[in-house]
Amino acid sequence: MDSHDPPPLDEIEERFVSLVVGRMSRDEADRWAERWVREDGVVWDEASWWALNRLYGIDLPAGDGRGYLHDDEQVRSWLGELRRRRGA
């Protein structure tokens, strides 16, 4: 796939999987999603837009200075929700 083509939902889901299993850092996932959320002129299906907006900001720190605003359990639940939304 051309790096200028928007990612299909399968690729977005794979970013979630990579994050959950530790193949990708939260910072990497956030930067990848940011690029697509901010891209003008892309028309997204509902599931893709929902998922990208969960990944964008995934590295936000918790207010108490420990950990992340969205913990690992919540990230796993978002992956499950994405799979339900796509009917898989």
PDB file of N, CA, C and O in Angstrom:
ATOM      1  N   MET A   1       0.846  -1.185   0.000  1.00  0.00           N
ATOM      2  CA  MET A   1       0.000   0.000   0.000  1.00  0.00           C
ATOM      3  C   MET A   1       0.882   1.237   0.000  1.00  0.00           C
ATOM      4  O   MET A   1       1.911   1.278   0.675  1.00  0.00           O
ATOM      5  N   ASP A   2       0.483   2.217  -0.742  1.00  0.00           N
ATOM      6  CA  ASP A   2       1.185   3.494  -0.802  1.00  0.00           C
ATOM      7  C   ASP A   2       1.033   4.205   0.536  1.00  0.00           C
ATOM      8  O   ASP A   2      -0.046   4.194   1.128  1.00  0.00           O
ATOM      9  N   SER A   3       2.112   4.824   1.013  1.00  0.00           N
ATOM     10  CA  SER A   3       2.061   5.495   2.316  1.00  0.00           C
ATOM     11  C   SER A   3       1.128   6.706   2.311  1.00  0.00           C
ATOM     12  O   SER A   3       0.829   7.268   3.365  1.00  0.00           O
ATOM     13  N   HIS A   4       0.668   7.109   1.118  1.00  0.00           N
ATOM     14  CA  HIS A   4      -0.254   8.243   1.030  1.00  0.00           C
ATOM     15  C   HIS A   4      -1.713   7.800   1.023  1.00  0.00           C
ATOM     16  O   HIS A   4      -2.618   8.618   1.189  1.00  0.00           O
ATOM     17  N   ASP A   5      -1.935   6.498   0.831  1.00  0.00           N
ATOM     18  CA  ASP A   5      -3.296   5.971   0.833  1.00  0.00           C
ATOM     19  C   ASP A   5      -3.753   5.767   2.272  1.00  0.00           C
ATOM     20  O   ASP A   5      -2.990   5.270   3.101  1.00  0.00           O
ATOM     21  N   PRO A   6      -4.991   6.146   2.574  1.00  0.00           N
ATOM     22  CA  PRO A   6      -5.489   5.923   3.935  1.00  0.00           C
ATOM     23  C   PRO A   6      -5.475   4.433   4.265  1.00  0.00           C
ATOM     24  O   PRO A   6      -5.724   3.600   3.393  1.00  0.00           O
ATOM     25  N   PRO A   7      -5.188   4.101   5.506  1.00  0.00           N
ATOM     26  CA  PRO A   7      -5.141   2.691   5.880  1.00  0.00           C
ATOM     27  C   PRO A   7      -6.538   2.076   5.912  1.00  0.00           C
ATOM     28  O   PRO A   7      -7.498   2.727   6.325  1.00  0.00           O
ATOM     29  N   PRO A   8      -6.649   0.829   5.478  1.00  0.00           N
ATOM     30  CA  PRO A   8      -7.939   0.136   5.611  1.00  0.00           C
ATOM     31  C   PRO A   8      -8.168  -0.240   7.071  1.00  0.00           C
ATOM     32  O   PRO A   8      -7.250  -0.182   7.890  1.00  0.00           O
ATOM     33  N   LEU A   9      -9.374  -0.617   7.380  1.00  0.00           N
ATOM     34  CA  LEU A   9      -9.735  -0.969   8.752  1.00  0.00           C
ATOM     35  C   LEU A   9      -8.874  -2.113   9.287  1.00  0.00           C
ATOM     36  O   LEU A   9      -8.558  -2.137  10.476  1.00  0.00           O
ATOM     37  N   ASP A  10      -8.496  -3.049   8.438  1.00  0.00           N
ATOM     38  CA  ASP A  10      -7.613  -4.140   8.877  1.00  0.00           C
ATOM     39  C   ASP A  10      -6.297  -3.605   9.430  1.00  0.00           C
ATOM     40  O   ASP A  10      -5.803  -4.097  10.444  1.00  0.00           O
ATOM     41  N   GLU A  11      -5.734  -2.610   8.776  1.00  0.00           N
ATOM     42  CA  GLU A  11      -4.467  -2.034   9.242  1.00  0.00           C
ATOM     43  C   GLU A  11      -4.653  -1.279  10.553  1.00  0.00           C
ATOM     44  O   GLU A  11      -3.796  -1.332  11.434  1.00  0.00           O
ATOM     45  N   ILE A  12      -5.763  -0.587  10.675  1.00  0.00           N
ATOM     46  CA  ILE A  12      -6.045   0.133  11.922  1.00  0.00           C
ATOM     47  C   ILE A  12      -6.189  -0.871  13.068  1.00  0.00           C
ATOM     48  O   ILE A  12      -5.656  -0.657  14.157  1.00  0.00           O
ATOM     49  N   GLU A  13      -6.907  -1.959  12.819  1.00  0.00           N
ATOM     50  CA  GLU A  13      -7.054  -2.986  13.850  1.00  0.00           C
ATOM     51  C   GLU A  13      -5.698  -3.583  14.208  1.00  0.00           C
ATOM     52  O   GLU A  13      -5.434  -3.859  15.378  1.00  0.00           O
ATOM     53  N   GLU A  14      -4.845  -3.784  13.223  1.00  0.00           N
ATOM     54  CA  GLU A  14      -3.518  -4.350  13.489  1.00  0.00           C
ATOM     55  C   GLU A  14      -2.701  -3.419  14.385  1.00  0.00           C
ATOM     56  O   GLU A  14      -1.888  -3.899  15.176  1.00  0.00           O
ATOM     57  N   ARG A  15      -2.892  -2.115  14.284  1.00  0.00           N
ATOM     58  CA  ARG A  15      -2.198  -1.184  15.182  1.00  0.00           C
ATOM     59  C   ARG A  15      -2.650  -1.413  16.627  1.00  0.00           C
ATOM     60  O   ARG A  15      -1.836  -1.385  17.550  1.00  0.00           O
ATOM     61  N   PHE A  16      -3.938  -1.638  16.813  1.00  0.00           N
ATOM     62  CA  PHE A  16      -4.435  -1.948  18.159  1.00  0.00           C
ATOM     63  C   PHE A  16      -3.809  -3.245  18.674  1.00  0.00           C
ATOM     64  O   PHE A  16      -3.346  -3.309  19.813  1.00  0.00           O
ATOM     65  N   VAL A  17      -3.798  -4.262  17.836  1.00  0.00           N
ATOM     66  CA  VAL A  17      -3.225  -5.556  18.237  1.00  0.00           C
ATOM     67  C   VAL A  17      -1.755  -5.375  18.596  1.00  0.00           C
ATOM     68  O   VAL A  17      -1.306  -5.872  19.629  1.00  0.00           O
ATOM     69  N   SER A  18      -1.004  -4.671  17.757  1.00  0.00           N
ATOM     70  CA  SER A  18       0.419  -4.444  18.008  1.00  0.00           C
ATOM     71  C   SER A  18       0.634  -3.720  19.324  1.00  0.00           C
ATOM     72  O   SER A  18       1.588  -4.006  20.048  1.00  0.00           O
ATOM     73  N   LEU A  19      -0.236  -2.798  19.629  1.00  0.00           N
ATOM     74  CA  LEU A  19      -0.155  -2.069  20.892  1.00  0.00           C
ATOM     75  C   LEU A  19      -0.433  -2.992  22.077  1.00  0.00           C
ATOM     76  O   LEU A  19       0.295  -2.973  23.069  1.00  0.00           O
ATOM     77  N   VAL A  20      -1.481  -3.794  21.971  1.00  0.00           N
ATOM     78  CA  VAL A  20      -1.887  -4.686  23.058  1.00  0.00           C
ATOM     79  C   VAL A  20      -0.819  -5.739  23.357  1.00  0.00           C
ATOM     80  O   VAL A  20      -0.578  -6.070  24.518  1.00  0.00           O
ATOM     81  N   VAL A  21      -0.181  -6.266  22.308  1.00  0.00           N
ATOM     82  CA  VAL A  21       0.814  -7.336  22.525  1.00  0.00           C
ATOM     83  C   VAL A  21       2.224  -6.795  22.715  1.00  0.00           C
ATOM     84  O   VAL A  21       3.158  -7.569  22.921  1.00  0.00           O
ATOM     85  N   GLY A  22       2.391  -5.486  22.648  1.00  0.00           N
ATOM     86  CA  GLY A  22       3.686  -4.886  22.930  1.00  0.00           C
ATOM     87  C   GLY A  22       4.638  -4.761  21.762  1.00  0.00           C
ATOM     88  O   GLY A  22       5.823  -4.496  21.962  1.00  0.00           O
ATOM     89  N   ARG A  23       4.150  -4.945  20.545  1.00  0.00           N
ATOM     90  CA  ARG A  23       5.005  -4.760  19.361  1.00  0.00           C
ATOM     91  C   ARG A  23       5.134  -3.298  18.962  1.00  0.00           C
ATOM     92  O   ARG A  23       6.008  -2.936  18.174  1.00  0.00           O
ATOM     93  N   MET A  24       4.263  -2.463  19.509  1.00  0.00           N
ATOM     94  CA  MET A  24       4.246  -1.038  19.176  1.00  0.00           C
ATOM     95  C   MET A  24       4.071  -0.259  20.469  1.00  0.00           C
ATOM     96  O   MET A  24       3.293  -0.648  21.340  1.00  0.00           O
ATOM     97  N   SER A  25       4.799   0.840  20.586  1.00  0.00           N
ATOM     98  CA  SER A  25       4.645   1.691  21.767  1.00  0.00           C
ATOM     99  C   SER A  25       3.417   2.577  21.616  1.00  0.00           C
ATOM    100  O   SER A  25       2.903   2.779  20.516  1.00  0.00           O
ATOM    101  N   ARG A  26       2.969   3.090  22.725  1.00  0.00           N
ATOM    102  CA  ARG A  26       1.857   4.036  22.699  1.00  0.00           C
ATOM    103  C   ARG A  26       2.223   5.294  21.907  1.00  0.00           C
ATOM    104  O   ARG A  26       1.395   5.841  21.179  1.00  0.00           O
ATOM    105  N   ASP A  27       3.446   5.737  22.054  1.00  0.00           N
ATOM    106  CA  ASP A  27       3.894   6.913  21.313  1.00  0.00           C
ATOM    107  C   ASP A  27       3.830   6.665  19.808  1.00  0.00           C
ATOM    108  O   ASP A  27       3.368   7.522  19.055  1.00  0.00           O
ATOM    109  N   GLU A  28       4.292   5.497  19.371  1.00  0.00           N
ATOM    110  CA  GLU A  28       4.246   5.157  17.943  1.00  0.00           C
ATOM    111  C   GLU A  28       2.803   5.099  17.438  1.00  0.00           C
ATOM    112  O   GLU A  28       2.497   5.619  16.365  1.00  0.00           O
ATOM    113  N   ALA A  29       1.927   4.473  18.205  1.00  0.00           N
ATOM    114  CA  ALA A  29       0.527   4.368  17.806  1.00  0.00           C
ATOM    115  C   ALA A  29      -0.123   5.745  17.722  1.00  0.00           C
ATOM    116  O   ALA A  29      -0.874   6.026  16.787  1.00  0.00           O
ATOM    117  N   ASP A  30       0.162   6.589  18.686  1.00  0.00           N
ATOM    118  CA  ASP A  30      -0.379   7.945  18.698  1.00  0.00           C
ATOM    119  C   ASP A  30       0.085   8.730  17.476  1.00  0.00           C
ATOM    120  O   ASP A  30      -0.727   9.357  16.796  1.00  0.00           O
ATOM    121  N   ARG A  31       1.376   8.698  17.196  1.00  0.00           N
ATOM    122  CA  ARG A  31       1.901   9.461  16.052  1.00  0.00           C
ATOM    123  C   ARG A  31       1.339   8.948  14.736  1.00  0.00           C
ATOM    124  O   ARG A  31       1.025   9.732  13.840  1.00  0.00           O
ATOM    125  N   TRP A  32       1.213   7.626  14.621  1.00  0.00           N
ATOM    126  CA  TRP A  32       0.649   7.055  13.399  1.00  0.00           C
ATOM    127  C   TRP A  32      -0.798   7.523  13.212  1.00  0.00           C
ATOM    128  O   TRP A  32      -1.172   7.966  12.126  1.00  0.00           O
ATOM    129  N   ALA A  33      -1.608   7.424  14.267  1.00  0.00           N
ATOM    130  CA  ALA A  33      -3.017   7.818  14.182  1.00  0.00           C
ATOM    131  C   ALA A  33      -3.165   9.319  13.954  1.00  0.00           C
ATOM    132  O   ALA A  33      -4.042   9.750  13.206  1.00  0.00           O
ATOM    133  N   GLU A  34      -2.317  10.109  14.590  1.00  0.00           N
ATOM    134  CA  GLU A  34      -2.394  11.566  14.423  1.00  0.00           C
ATOM    135  C   GLU A  34      -2.280  11.953  12.958  1.00  0.00           C
ATOM    136  O   GLU A  34      -3.015  12.814  12.473  1.00  0.00           O
ATOM    137  N   ARG A  35      -1.369  11.321  12.270  1.00  0.00           N
ATOM    138  CA  ARG A  35      -1.165  11.635  10.853  1.00  0.00           C
ATOM    139  C   ARG A  35      -2.469  11.475  10.071  1.00  0.00           C
ATOM    140  O   ARG A  35      -2.771  12.292   9.201  1.00  0.00           O
ATOM    141  N   TRP A  36      -3.246  10.428  10.374  1.00  0.00           N
ATOM    142  CA  TRP A  36      -4.476  10.160   9.644  1.00  0.00           C
ATOM    143  C   TRP A  36      -5.643  10.989  10.149  1.00  0.00           C
ATOM    144  O   TRP A  36      -6.490  11.396   9.355  1.00  0.00           O
ATOM    145  N   VAL A  37      -5.710  11.246  11.430  1.00  0.00           N
ATOM    146  CA  VAL A  37      -6.794  12.079  11.967  1.00  0.00           C
ATOM    147  C   VAL A  37      -6.693  13.497  11.411  1.00  0.00           C
ATOM    148  O   VAL A  37      -7.709  14.131  11.124  1.00  0.00           O
ATOM    149  N   ARG A  38      -5.487  13.982  11.261  1.00  0.00           N
ATOM    150  CA  ARG A  38      -5.284  15.349  10.780  1.00  0.00           C
ATOM    151  C   ARG A  38      -5.273  15.478   9.254  1.00  0.00           C
ATOM    152  O   ARG A  38      -5.249  16.592   8.731  1.00  0.00           O
ATOM    153  N   GLU A  39      -5.291  14.370   8.550  1.00  0.00           N
ATOM    154  CA  GLU A  39      -5.241  14.379   7.077  1.00  0.00           C
ATOM    155  C   GLU A  39      -6.544  14.949   6.520  1.00  0.00           C
ATOM    156  O   GLU A  39      -7.629  14.442   6.803  1.00  0.00           O
ATOM    157  N   ASP A  40      -6.421  15.991   5.737  1.00  0.00           N
ATOM    158  CA  ASP A  40      -7.590  16.603   5.107  1.00  0.00           C
ATOM    159  C   ASP A  40      -8.035  15.790   3.896  1.00  0.00           C
ATOM    160  O   ASP A  40      -7.219  15.169   3.214  1.00  0.00           O
ATOM    161  N   GLY A  41      -9.318  15.804   3.646  1.00  0.00           N
ATOM    162  CA  GLY A  41      -9.858  15.217   2.432  1.00  0.00           C
ATOM    163  C   GLY A  41     -10.095  13.719   2.467  1.00  0.00           C
ATOM    164  O   GLY A  41     -10.501  13.145   1.457  1.00  0.00           O
ATOM    165  N   VAL A  42      -9.855  13.069   3.593  1.00  0.00           N
ATOM    166  CA  VAL A  42     -10.110  11.634   3.687  1.00  0.00           C
ATOM    167  C   VAL A  42     -11.503  11.435   4.269  1.00  0.00           C
ATOM    168  O   VAL A  42     -11.849  12.007   5.303  1.00  0.00           O
ATOM    169  N   VAL A  43     -12.286  10.623   3.595  1.00  0.00           N
ATOM    170  CA  VAL A  43     -13.617  10.281   4.087  1.00  0.00           C
ATOM    171  C   VAL A  43     -13.511   8.888   4.709  1.00  0.00           C
ATOM    172  O   VAL A  43     -13.201   7.911   4.028  1.00  0.00           O
ATOM    173  N   TRP A  44     -13.774   8.816   6.014  1.00  0.00           N
ATOM    174  CA  TRP A  44     -13.631   7.573   6.761  1.00  0.00           C
ATOM    175  C   TRP A  44     -14.976   6.926   7.009  1.00  0.00           C
ATOM    176  O   TRP A  44     -15.988   7.611   7.158  1.00  0.00           O
ATOM    177  N   ASP A  45     -14.983   5.609   7.052  1.00  0.00           N
ATOM    178  CA  ASP A  45     -16.180   4.924   7.520  1.00  0.00           C
ATOM    179  C   ASP A  45     -16.235   5.105   9.038  1.00  0.00           C
ATOM    180  O   ASP A  45     -15.236   5.462   9.662  1.00  0.00           O
ATOM    181  N   GLU A  46     -17.390   4.860   9.617  1.00  0.00           N
ATOM    182  CA  GLU A  46     -17.597   5.139  11.040  1.00  0.00           C
ATOM    183  C   GLU A  46     -16.641   4.357  11.950  1.00  0.00           C
ATOM    184  O   GLU A  46     -16.086   4.924  12.892  1.00  0.00           O
ATOM    185  N   ALA A  47     -16.447   3.077  11.680  1.00  0.00           N
ATOM    186  CA  ALA A  47     -15.576   2.254  12.524  1.00  0.00           C
ATOM    187  C   ALA A  47     -14.127   2.716  12.461  1.00  0.00           C
ATOM    188  O   ALA A  47     -13.447   2.758  13.487  1.00  0.00           O
ATOM    189  N   SER A  48     -13.651   3.058  11.284  1.00  0.00           N
ATOM    190  CA  SER A  48     -12.264   3.521  11.135  1.00  0.00           C
ATOM    191  C   SER A  48     -12.048   4.834  11.868  1.00  0.00           C
ATOM    192  O   SER A  48     -11.047   5.000  12.565  1.00  0.00           O
ATOM    193  N   TRP A  49     -12.976   5.762  11.717  1.00  0.00           N
ATOM    194  CA  TRP A  49     -12.845   7.068  12.368  1.00  0.00           C
ATOM    195  C   TRP A  49     -12.880   6.903  13.894  1.00  0.00           C
ATOM    196  O   TRP A  49     -12.095   7.528  14.607  1.00  0.00           O
ATOM    197  N   TRP A  50     -13.787   6.065  14.383  1.00  0.00           N
ATOM    198  CA  TRP A  50     -13.871   5.795  15.820  1.00  0.00           C
ATOM    199  C   TRP A  50     -12.534   5.243  16.326  1.00  0.00           C
ATOM    200  O   TRP A  50     -12.004   5.720  17.329  1.00  0.00           O
ATOM    201  N   ALA A  51     -11.993   4.240  15.633  1.00  0.00           N
ATOM    202  CA  ALA A  51     -10.751   3.597  16.065  1.00  0.00           C
ATOM    203  C   ALA A  51      -9.559   4.545  16.003  1.00  0.00           C
ATOM    204  O   ALA A  51      -8.748   4.574  16.929  1.00  0.00           O
ATOM    205  N   LEU A  52      -9.440   5.312  14.940  1.00  0.00           N
ATOM    206  CA  LEU A  52      -8.334   6.262  14.829  1.00  0.00           C
ATOM    207  C   LEU A  52      -8.364   7.269  15.972  1.00  0.00           C
ATOM    208  O   LEU A  52      -7.319   7.646  16.502  1.00  0.00           O
ATOM    209  N   ASN A  53      -9.546   7.695  16.342  1.00  0.00           N
ATOM    210  CA  ASN A  53      -9.658   8.669  17.419  1.00  0.00           C
ATOM    211  C   ASN A  53      -9.400   8.068  18.794  1.00  0.00           C
ATOM    212  O   ASN A  53      -9.153   8.810  19.745  1.00  0.00           O
ATOM    213  N   ARG A  54      -9.451   6.745  18.926  1.00  0.00           N
ATOM    214  CA  ARG A  54      -9.030   6.104  20.163  1.00  0.00           C
ATOM    215  C   ARG A  54      -7.499   6.000  20.199  1.00  0.00           C
ATOM    216  O   ARG A  54      -6.886   6.194  21.249  1.00  0.00           O
ATOM    217  N   LEU A  55      -6.897   5.697  19.065  1.00  0.00           N
ATOM    218  CA  LEU A  55      -5.438   5.583  19.016  1.00  0.00           C
ATOM    219  C   LEU A  55      -4.752   6.941  19.163  1.00  0.00           C
ATOM    220  O   LEU A  55      -3.689   7.050  19.773  1.00  0.00           O
ATOM    221  N   TYR A  56      -5.374   7.964  18.599  1.00  0.00           N
ATOM    222  CA  TYR A  56      -4.806   9.310  18.700  1.00  0.00           C
ATOM    223  C   TYR A  56      -5.030   9.804  20.133  1.00  0.00           C
ATOM    224  O   TYR A  56      -6.167  10.041  20.544  1.00  0.00           O
ATOM    225  N   GLY A  57      -3.969   9.954  20.868  1.00  0.00           N
ATOM    226  CA  GLY A  57      -4.060  10.343  22.269  1.00  0.00           C
ATOM    227  C   GLY A  57      -3.855   9.171  23.221  1.00  0.00           C
ATOM    228  O   GLY A  57      -3.977   9.325  24.437  1.00  0.00           O
ATOM    229  N   ILE A  58      -3.544   8.002  22.670  1.00  0.00           N
ATOM    230  CA  ILE A  58      -3.370   6.798  23.483  1.00  0.00           C
ATOM    231  C   ILE A  58      -2.201   6.917  24.451  1.00  0.00           C
ATOM    232  O   ILE A  58      -2.103   6.151  25.409  1.00  0.00           O
ATOM    233  N   ASP A  59      -1.315   7.878  24.202  1.00  0.00           N
ATOM    234  CA  ASP A  59      -0.125   8.040  25.052  1.00  0.00           C
ATOM    235  C   ASP A  59      -0.267   9.161  26.080  1.00  0.00           C
ATOM    236  O   ASP A  59       0.718   9.560  26.701  1.00  0.00           O
ATOM    237  N   LEU A  60      -1.484   9.671  26.263  1.00  0.00           N
ATOM    238  CA  LEU A  60      -1.684  10.745  27.244  1.00  0.00           C
ATOM    239  C   LEU A  60      -1.429  10.230  28.654  1.00  0.00           C
ATOM    240  O   LEU A  60      -1.942   9.178  29.034  1.00  0.00           O
ATOM    241  N   PRO A  61      -0.643  10.961  29.428  1.00  0.00           N
ATOM    242  CA  PRO A  61      -0.368  10.518  30.801  1.00  0.00           C
ATOM    243  C   PRO A  61      -1.585  10.733  31.700  1.00  0.00           C
ATOM    244  O   PRO A  61      -2.408  11.618  31.465  1.00  0.00           O
ATOM    245  N   ALA A  62      -1.672   9.902  32.730  1.00  0.00           N
ATOM    246  CA  ALA A  62      -2.733  10.067  33.725  1.00  0.00           C
ATOM    247  C   ALA A  62      -2.463  11.327  34.532  1.00  0.00           C
ATOM    248  O   ALA A  62      -1.312  11.741  34.667  1.00  0.00           O
ATOM    249  N   GLY A  63      -3.485  11.924  35.057  1.00  0.00           N
ATOM    250  CA  GLY A  63      -3.349  13.154  35.825  1.00  0.00           C
ATOM    251  C   GLY A  63      -2.501  13.012  37.074  1.00  0.00           C
ATOM    252  O   GLY A  63      -1.945  13.993  37.568  1.00  0.00           O
ATOM    253  N   ASP A  64      -2.403  11.801  37.584  1.00  0.00           N
ATOM    254  CA  ASP A  64      -1.625  11.602  38.802  1.00  0.00           C
ATOM    255  C   ASP A  64      -0.134  11.406  38.520  1.00  0.00           C
ATOM    256  O   ASP A  64       0.656  11.187  39.439  1.00  0.00           O
ATOM    257  N   GLY A  65       0.242  11.490  37.237  1.00  0.00           N
ATOM    258  CA  GLY A  65       1.650  11.358  36.883  1.00  0.00           C
ATOM    259  C   GLY A  65       2.143   9.931  36.776  1.00  0.00           C
ATOM    260  O   GLY A  65       3.314   9.691  36.484  1.00  0.00           O
ATOM    261  N   ARG A  66       1.251   8.985  37.011  1.00  0.00           N
ATOM    262  CA  ARG A  66       1.623   7.569  36.904  1.00  0.00           C
ATOM    263  C   ARG A  66       0.789   6.926  35.809  1.00  0.00           C
ATOM    264  O   ARG A  66      -0.434   7.065  35.775  1.00  0.00           O
ATOM    265  N   GLY A  67       1.453   6.238  34.938  1.00  0.00           N
ATOM    266  CA  GLY A  67       0.727   5.491  33.918  1.00  0.00           C
ATOM    267  C   GLY A  67       0.087   6.386  32.870  1.00  0.00           C
ATOM    268  O   GLY A  67       0.481   7.532  32.659  1.00  0.00           O
ATOM    269  N   TYR A  68      -0.914   5.811  32.228  1.00  0.00           N
ATOM    270  CA  TYR A  68      -1.595   6.489  31.121  1.00  0.00           C
ATOM    271  C   TYR A  68      -3.044   6.785  31.478  1.00  0.00           C
ATOM    272  O   TYR A  68      -3.644   6.110  32.315  1.00  0.00           O
ATOM    273  N   LEU A  69      -3.585   7.787  30.840  1.00  0.00           N
ATOM    274  CA  LEU A  69      -4.982   8.153  31.033  1.00  0.00           C
ATOM    275  C   LEU A  69      -5.882   6.955  30.731  1.00  0.00           C
ATOM    276  O   LEU A  69      -6.842   6.688  31.454  1.00  0.00           O
ATOM    277  N   HIS A  70      -5.560   6.240  29.656  1.00  0.00           N
ATOM    278  CA  HIS A  70      -6.315   5.048  29.257  1.00  0.00           C
ATOM    279  C   HIS A  70      -5.423   3.836  29.509  1.00  0.00           C
ATOM    280  O   HIS A  70      -4.427   3.640  28.813  1.00  0.00           O
ATOM    281  N   ASP A  71      -5.783   3.014  30.512  1.00  0.00           N
ATOM    282  CA  ASP A  71      -4.926   1.889  30.880  1.00  0.00           C
ATOM    283  C   ASP A  71      -5.026   0.745  29.861  1.00  0.00           C
ATOM    284  O   ASP A  71      -5.832   0.782  28.932  1.00  0.00           O
ATOM    285  N   ASP A  72      -4.184  -0.263  30.069  1.00  0.00           N
ATOM    286  CA  ASP A  72      -4.114  -1.392  29.133  1.00  0.00           C
ATOM    287  C   ASP A  72      -5.449  -2.115  29.004  1.00  0.00           C
ATOM    288  O   ASP A  72      -5.818  -2.560  27.918  1.00  0.00           O
ATOM    289  N   GLU A  73      -6.163  -2.229  30.105  1.00  0.00           N
ATOM    290  CA  GLU A  73      -7.469  -2.893  30.068  1.00  0.00           C
ATOM    291  C   GLU A  73      -8.434  -2.136  29.150  1.00  0.00           C
ATOM    292  O   GLU A  73      -9.178  -2.746  28.383  1.00  0.00           O
ATOM    293  N   GLN A  74      -8.417  -0.824  29.236  1.00  0.00           N
ATOM    294  CA  GLN A  74      -9.293  -0.031  28.376  1.00  0.00           C
ATOM    295  C   GLN A  74      -8.893  -0.163  26.914  1.00  0.00           C
ATOM    296  O   GLN A  74      -9.760  -0.216  26.041  1.00  0.00           O
ATOM    297  N   VAL A  75      -7.608  -0.217  26.634  1.00  0.00           N
ATOM    298  CA  VAL A  75      -7.144  -0.391  25.254  1.00  0.00           C
ATOM    299  C   VAL A  75      -7.620  -1.743  24.712  1.00  0.00           C
ATOM    300  O   VAL A  75      -8.074  -1.834  23.572  1.00  0.00           O
ATOM    301  N   ARG A  76      -7.514  -2.790  25.536  1.00  0.00           N
ATOM    302  CA  ARG A  76      -8.009  -4.105  25.104  1.00  0.00           C
ATOM    303  C   ARG A  76      -9.524  -4.068  24.863  1.00  0.00           C
ATOM    304  O   ARG A  76     -10.024  -4.700  23.932  1.00  0.00           O
ATOM    305  N   SER A  77     -10.237  -3.335  25.696  1.00  0.00           N
ATOM    306  CA  SER A  77     -11.690  -3.252  25.495  1.00  0.00           C
ATOM    307  C   SER A  77     -12.015  -2.491  24.213  1.00  0.00           C
ATOM    308  O   SER A  77     -12.992  -2.811  23.535  1.00  0.00           O
ATOM    309  N   TRP A  78     -11.210  -1.489  23.876  1.00  0.00           N
ATOM    310  CA  TRP A  78     -11.407  -0.773  22.608  1.00  0.00           C
ATOM    311  C   TRP A  78     -11.163  -1.691  21.421  1.00  0.00           C
ATOM    312  O   TRP A  78     -11.874  -1.607  20.420  1.00  0.00           O
ATOM    313  N   LEU A  79     -10.175  -2.559  21.516  1.00  0.00           N
ATOM    314  CA  LEU A  79      -9.935  -3.526  20.446  1.00  0.00           C
ATOM    315  C   LEU A  79     -11.160  -4.424  20.293  1.00  0.00           C
ATOM    316  O   LEU A  79     -11.604  -4.685  19.175  1.00  0.00           O
ATOM    317  N   GLY A  80     -11.701  -4.892  21.400  1.00  0.00           N
ATOM    318  CA  GLY A  80     -12.917  -5.698  21.343  1.00  0.00           C
ATOM    319  C   GLY A  80     -14.083  -4.936  20.744  1.00  0.00           C
ATOM    320  O   GLY A  80     -14.846  -5.477  19.945  1.00  0.00           O
ATOM    321  N   GLU A  81     -14.216  -3.681  21.133  1.00  0.00           N
ATOM    322  CA  GLU A  81     -15.294  -2.843  20.582  1.00  0.00           C
ATOM    323  C   GLU A  81     -15.112  -2.643  19.084  1.00  0.00           C
ATOM    324  O   GLU A  81     -16.088  -2.682  18.335  1.00  0.00           O
ATOM    325  N   LEU A  82     -13.890  -2.430  18.640  1.00  0.00           N
ATOM    326  CA  LEU A  82     -13.627  -2.280  17.208  1.00  0.00           C
ATOM    327  C   LEU A  82     -14.042  -3.543  16.467  1.00  0.00           C
ATOM    328  O   LEU A  82     -14.660  -3.471  15.405  1.00  0.00           O
ATOM    329  N   ARG A  83     -13.710  -4.672  17.015  1.00  0.00           N
ATOM    330  CA  ARG A  83     -14.085  -5.937  16.373  1.00  0.00           C
ATOM    331  C   ARG A  83     -15.599  -6.114  16.343  1.00  0.00           C
ATOM    332  O   ARG A  83     -16.133  -6.633  15.362  1.00  0.00           O
ATOM    333  N   ARG A  84     -16.294  -5.701  17.381  1.00  0.00           N
ATOM    334  CA  ARG A  84     -17.768  -5.753  17.370  1.00  0.00           C
ATOM    335  C   ARG A  84     -18.330  -4.798  16.339  1.00  0.00           C
ATOM    336  O   ARG A  84     -19.274  -5.137  15.626  1.00  0.00           O
ATOM    337  N   ARG A  85     -17.761  -3.609  16.254  1.00  0.00           N
ATOM    338  CA  ARG A  85     -18.256  -2.614  15.305  1.00  0.00           C
ATOM    339  C   ARG A  85     -18.090  -3.076  13.862  1.00  0.00           C
ATOM    340  O   ARG A  85     -18.907  -2.749  13.001  1.00  0.00           O
ATOM    341  N   ARG A  86     -17.044  -3.828  13.606  1.00  0.00           N
ATOM    342  CA  ARG A  86     -16.826  -4.275  12.231  1.00  0.00           C
ATOM    343  C   ARG A  86     -17.491  -5.600  11.955  1.00  0.00           C
ATOM    344  O   ARG A  86     -17.461  -6.092  10.827  1.00  0.00           O
ATOM    345  N   GLY A  87     -18.102  -6.192  12.997  1.00  0.00           N
ATOM    346  CA  GLY A  87     -18.838  -7.429  12.798  1.00  0.00           C
ATOM    347  C   GLY A  87     -17.967  -8.660  12.698  1.00  0.00           C
ATOM    348  O   GLY A  87     -18.382  -9.682  12.151  1.00  0.00           O
ATOM    349  N   ALA A  88     -16.737  -8.561  13.235  1.00  0.00           N
ATOM    350  CA  ALA A  88     -15.822  -9.719  13.160  1.00  0.00           C
ATOM    351  C   ALA A  88     -15.978 -10.608  14.368  1.00  0.00           C
ATOM    352  O   ALA A  88     -15.294 -11.626  14.478  1.00  0.00           O
TER     353      ALA A  88
END
